[in-house]
Amino acid sequence: MKSASLSLAVLAVLAPLAASAAEPKAKTELTWYGHAAFVVKTPKGAVLAIDPWLTNPSAKDKEAVQKLDKVDYILVTHGHGDHVGDAIAIGTKTGAKLVTIFDLSKALVAAGYPKEQATVMTAGNIGGTIALTDEVSVTIVPAVHSSTYQKDEATPVAATGSPIGFVVHIQGGPTIYHTGDTDVMGDMKLIGERFKPDLMLACIGGHFTMDPAGAALAATLVRPKQIVPMHFGTFPVLKGTPAALEKELKARGSRAKVIEMHIGETRAF
């Protein structure tokens, strides 16, 4: 009788654990809006928009800004219009906090980004890590490019500090490296060694950034498990293609898998 009672007690303890183990874990969702614009939704439901030019020429849904009901944080890599994009409109609509380099944060506030959503708490500099929630933090890393901002033709061009990339750390999810606009650089080896990104969102278009050959070399330094190509095809001069990236990766013996996303597509990682 005692043995039977003990068995029942053990089963009572183990059953909830087994059920919990059987439940699928929530995944991180990534939506590409074209160009360098992504929206990340974490397992706990935090929403991050990165370089949110949702109204870019390649966009499939021209009403995407109006349809975004929830954005918690907007991450901007540098001041060029094709990366700042719709940040001010989205921030005003959703109350999202602005995460970027300190100089660009000040410039965007001057241009109309809500001041209370763009404080020193989410404005940083290269090398800094910003804790956003108990689940998500963001490290600001270097990029090789330029960075200025101009609200419109009637306003002067503002200097906005260094261009940057972001490493997004998600507890229970992937580590995502958004390169921003950049050429391949030696610092990428340090980014790979220190943060070990699972997923690299890499510009491949060429002309203004690294091309597929450069991105493949970057992948050998960062060593991500997967690469999502971005910043290509939006304009005729951005000639790089995912197929060319795959060819260059193969030539270098890289094991990184190219994830070719379609504009407007959402994938789970």
URBELFEN-V45436 format. One record per backbone hydrogen bond with DSSP energy under -1.0 kcal/mol. CO is the residue of the C=O (numbers start at 1). NH is the residue of the N-H. If there is no record, write none. Layout:
BEGIN
CO|NH  CO|NH
END
This chain:
BEGIN
1|5  2|6  3|7  4|8  5|9  6|10  7|11  8|12  9|13  10|14  11|15  14|18  15|19  16|20  17|21  18|22  19|23  28|269  29|41  30|267  31|39  32|264  34|37  35|231  37|33  38|50  39|31  40|48  41|29  42|45  46|42  47|72  47|73  48|40  49|75  50|38  51|53  52|54  52|86  53|56  56|59  61|64  63|67  67|69  72|97  73|49  74|99  75|51  77|164  80|83  80|84  81|85  84|87  86|90  87|91  88|92  89|93  90|94  91|95  97|74  99|76  100|124  101|105  102|106  103|107  104|108  105|109  106|110  107|111  108|113  109|112  114|117  115|118  117|98  119|122  122|100  124|102  125|128  128|140  130|138  135|171  136|132  136|133  137|169  138|130  139|167  140|127  141|165  147|160  149|158  152|155  158|149  165|141  166|178  167|139  168|176  169|137  170|173  175|198  175|199  176|168  177|201  178|166  182|210  185|188  186|189  187|191  188|192  189|193  190|194  191|195  192|196  198|226  199|177  200|228  201|179  202|230  205|240  206|208  210|206  211|215  212|216  213|217  214|218  215|219  216|220  218|222  219|223  225|257  226|200  227|259  228|202  230|204  231|205  235|238  237|239  238|233  241|245  242|246  243|247  244|248  245|249  246|250  247|251  248|252  249|254  250|253  257|227  262|265  265|32  267|30
END
